[in-house]
Amino acid sequence: MIGKGNPPEFGSSTTQLKVQPFVDPNPFQELTFSTVIAAKLAIADYLARPLAKLTPEQMAYINAVLVSTLNKQEVMKQIRDFFNPLSGTSHVE
């Protein structure tokens, strides 16, 4: 019967759980864009303008970057370097 009898014994018979830290810097943050579309949305947000307003050369560069990687840090570094070649400049002019 439930609730009758001796309660279970705890203490010496329990085993210790093994602790293993997360490998990623932040397990709740994605390190890569899930799709090319998601990457393009982030780039448009960074540039503060629709990608349709960019030149064909600028779009070709963005597409080339996204073909090579979807790693968020690498993509955004390359986009920053391309659109802001000199430090202190603003977003796309």
Secondary structure, DSSP 8 states (H G I E B T S, - for coil): -TT-S-----STT---------SSS-TTS-SB-SSHHHHHHHHHHHHTS-GGGS-HHHHHHHHHHHHH--BHHHHHHHHHHHH--STT--S--
